[in-house]
Amino acid sequence: MRPAFYTFLFLLCTLLGACWAPTPAEANDSFKPGQVIRYEGTTRISQTVGEGQPQGDAFKCTLLTLSETSSTGKNSILAIRELVPAGEEGSPVASYDILDLKEKSGLKSRETPMELEASHQMVGIYLPLRVRMPELAQGKSSYEVMILNQIPVSIQCGLQSLASGTAIRNTEKASFDFRGSKATLNKWEERYTNDKKTGAIGRIAINYEMSVSINGNLITLSLACDLQAKEITTLEKTPTLKKGLAVFKNASAAFAGMKASSQTGPLVNEVSKLLDESPWSALARAARTQRQGFIETFEADDAGKVLAKILGKKAPDFTLADLKGKQVNFSKETAGKVTLLSFWGYG
């Protein structure tokens, strides 16, 4: 990824802010427990400033979904996204998300990797996570997308039935405020094709275009992503993947527990040894990318090392007087609450 291109990455997020569908489609065989789907394809993002020529980046991409049922009976999907630059610049990166699969509320992120100072955090910009088609009524429907995962924008969409699937298109442009600038979503299209044998989504094609004026310059951004299901199988039929997934989960737990890279290294190496030469290599790359991001964020400098020691740890208890002189105990007053501490005073 070229450094100059990062200038507009925050704008690209607006195209792909809605990473999971708001409502589920009708029940089908897309996500049986143990089901594995490996999608492969290409994605390209380009930008045009004013009357200039379009410039952008292209990637070969993989979307790997693994459906599971927990010991408590909850259905979830482990989704791995991998990008490999089509040109000579940039390095392959991957990330993973855990999604809850609910009958009424659709897909919802339950757990995502911690924020890390690494380029893999941009994977979601280039490869949207659309593993299930939203349920929309025939004709015009209101469809809410989340810009930067924070700003909700409602667009009007039309649902079109195809010979072997469904297409969703915006029926009119949508305007929204983006950091004080007026932005317009010009085009929004999603195509889903069902696999005739399994009922799973066999193809996902996504196209977006938006424009925004910044400092007097009109910037037009577009994305084209096309994914085909190359393999639809189960964990029982892929013992190598099943074994690699077990090690990957151990590595993920170590990441979540803020374990040092020296401890996660052997686990990541084991995943790589098992899966690098297999069709499921994206899972190994996701583990390596996560470990490298951890090193860059929490072990590369003193500030990161201090942060690694306190994240996830219980705050020390204390008792202080409030403005009226009443003694206030921190743990008792904040139990079960999200609390912001602001330390200030006169120097």
N, C-alpha and C positions, 0 to 999 in steps of 0.2 A: 504494500500500500504506500503510495507516494506521500511524503510529508505534506506537500502543498495541498493535497486533496483533503486533509483533515480540517482545513478552514471551514469547509461546509458540511462536516459530518453531523454537526448538531442539527442541521436542516434535514439531512437524510433521515434522521430519526422520525420526523413528522410523517414520512411515508409509511413507516413500518411500526408505528407506536403500538398498534393493536396486535399483539402477538398471539392471542388466543381468542377463539370464537366465543361470543357472549352466550349463545344458546346451542344445545346439541341438535344434530340432525335426528331423524327417526332411527330407532334401534336397528342396527345391522351387525355384520360380523367384523367390523373394522378393528375392534379392540377386545378380542377374547383374551383372557389371562394366558400369558405365555406367548402371545403373538408377537412376531418380529417383522417389521417392514423396513426395507432399505431402499430409499429413494436416491437417485443420482440425476444430475442435470447441470445446468448452467445458470448463472445469474449475472446481470450487468447493471451497474448504476452509472448514469451519465449526468453531467451538468452543463448548462449553457448560460453564460453570463452575457446579457444584452444581445447583441447581434453576432457574438463570437461563435466559434465552432464548438460543437459538443465535445466534452472530454470526460473520460470515465475509466472505470476499472471493470474487468471481467474475471469471473472465477468459475472453476469447476466446483460443484458443491455436492455434499452428501447430507441427507437427513435420515437418521436412524431412530426408529421408535420401538420401544420394548414395553409391552403391556404386562402389568403385574397385579396381583391381588395380595395385599398385606395380611398379616396374621389376624388383624382386626376386621378383615372383610372389605377394606377400602380398595377401590380400583385406582390405579395410577399409571402414568406413562413416563418413562424415562426417555427424553428426547435429546439426541446429540446432533449438533450442527457442525459441519466441517466445511471450510473454504480453502481451496488451493488456487493461488493466483494463476491465471492463464498465461501471463507474460513472465518476464524474468525478474521483475521487482516484487518484493514482499515475501513473506514466509507463510506456509500453511498454518492455520489456526483452527481451534475447535472449542466448543463450549457445550454445557449440558444444563438441562432444566428438568425438574420433576413436576408433573402436572397431575392434579386430581381430576378424575373422570366422574362427573356427577350427572344423574339423570335429568335434573331440572335446571342446573346452573351451568352446564357445559364444562369446558376445560378451564381450570384455574391453577395458576402457579402456586405450588405449596412450598417449594424450596428452590432457590437458585444459588449459584456460586457467589461467594462474597465478592464485593467490589474490589477489583485488583487493578493495579497500575500496569496493565498490559493490553496489547492491541486486540486480544481475543474478546474483550468486552464489546467490540464493534461487530461481532458476528451477527447479532440480531438485526443490525441495520441492513446488512447485505443479504441475509437469508431469513425471511420471515418464518415464524413458527405457526404454520396453518395446517394442523394435522386432522382437523375435523371441520366439515362444512357447517356454517351456522344455519339454523332453521329460519327461513323467511317465508312469509305468505306470498302467494302468487300476486303479481302486479307490483305496485309501489310499496316499499316498506322502509321504515326508518331503521338505520343501521348505525350503531355508535362505534366509533373508533377512538382509541386513546392516543393522543399526540404526546410523544415523549413519556408515555405511560403515566401522564399526569393531566393532560388537557383533553377532556372529552369533546368530540366533535360529532354531531349527528348529520348523516348524509342520507339522501333519498336514493334507494336502490330498486332495481327491477330484477326479478328472478326469471331466468329463462331455462326451460327444460331442453336439454340436448338429447341426441340419440342414445348416448350412454353416460349421461351425467347432467350437471347443472352449471350454469354460469350466472354470476352476480355482477351487475354493472350499475354505476351511478347514473341516475336519470337527469341529474342537474349538478352544476358545480356547487361546491360548498366553501364558504369563506369562514375564516377563523383568525383570531388574534394570536400572533406568535411573537412573544417578547416585544410587544409594542409595534410590530409591523403586521400589516394585513397580508395574510397568505390565502391562496386559493387552491383547493384540490380540484384539478381539472379533469382527471381521469382516474377511475378506480375499477378494476376488473379482476375477478377471480373465476377460474374454471376448475371444476372437479370432475374427474372421470372415474367411474367405478370399475373395479376388476370383476369381470363376469363370473369367474370361478369362486372367488372368496367373498365378494361383497365389499372388500376394503377399497379405500380410495387408491386407484392405480396411477393417477396423474394429478398434479397440482400445478396450475399455471397462473401466475400473478403479474399484473401490470399496473403501475401507478405513474401519475405525473402530477406535479404540483409546482406552483410558482410563488415567489415572494420577492418583494422589493426591499433591498437593504442598501442604505447610503446612496440611494438614487440608481442602483443597479438592479435590473430585473433578472432574477436567477430562476431558471427552470430546471427542475430535477426530475429524473424519470428512472424507473426500475422495471426490469423484465426478468422474471424468474420462471423456469420451467423444470419441473421435477417428474421423473418417471419411476414407478416402483419396479426395481430390478429384481427384487426377491421378496416373497411373502411366505414366511415359514413360522416355526415355533422354536422356543428354546430347547425343547426336548429333541428336536431334530438337528440341533446345532450344538453339540456338547462342548466344542471349543469355545463358542461364544458364552455358553452357560458358565463355564469355568472362569473365563475372563471377566464376566460380569460380577461374579462373587468377589474376585480380588479388587475390581474397580470399586465396589461398594465399601470395602474395607479402606481403600485409599480415600474415598469421599468422606467417610467418617473421620479419618485422621485429619483431613483438611478442615472439616467443621470443628474439630477439637483443637485447632491451631497447633498441631504437631509440627515440629521442625522439619525442614526439607530432608534432613539426614534420616529421619524416621519414615517419611513418606516415599523416599527414593526407592527403596527395595520393592515396595508395592507397585509403584509406577513402572519400574523396570520389568516386573513380572507380568503386568498387563501387556506391556509392549512386546515381550517375548512371546506371549500367547497369541496376540491378535495382529501384530504388524503385517504379517504375510497372509492375512485372511481378508475376506470381504468386509470384516467388521473393524477394520483398522481405525475408523473414526473414533471409536470408544477409547482406544489407546492414546490417540492424539489428544483427546479431551483431557485425559489424566495428565499427560505431559504438559499441556498448556496451562492447566490449573496449577501444577507444581511450580512452573516457571514464573507464573504471575504471583504466586505466594512469595517466592524468593525476591522478586523485584519490589514487592510492596512491603514485606515485613522483615526482610533480612539484608537488604542492600544498604541501609543506612541506620544510624542510631535511632532516629525518630520512629522508623518502622519497627525496630526491635522492641522499643518501649511499648508501642501500640499492641504488638503481638502478645505481650505479657499480661495486658489488662483486658483485652477483648474477651468477652464471654465469662469473665470472672465477676464474682459478687462484689459490689461496692462496699468499702469499709464502713461500719456503722459509726455514727457520732451523734451527739446531742449539743444543740446550740440554742441561744436565746433569740426569739424573733424580735420584731421592732417594738413589741409591747413588753418585752422582758420575759415572756413565757418560754419555758424550756420545751424545745421540740426535738423529738427523737426521729432521726432520719428513717430508719427501717420501719417504724410503726406508722409514720405519716405517709409513706410512699408504697406500702405493701400493695401489690397488684396494680400499680399505676405506672404509666410512662412518665418519667420525671426528668426535667432539665435542671441541671445545677449551673448556676452562674456565680462565680467567685469574683468579687470586686472589692475595692477599697481605696483609700487614699494613700498615695505614695509619699 
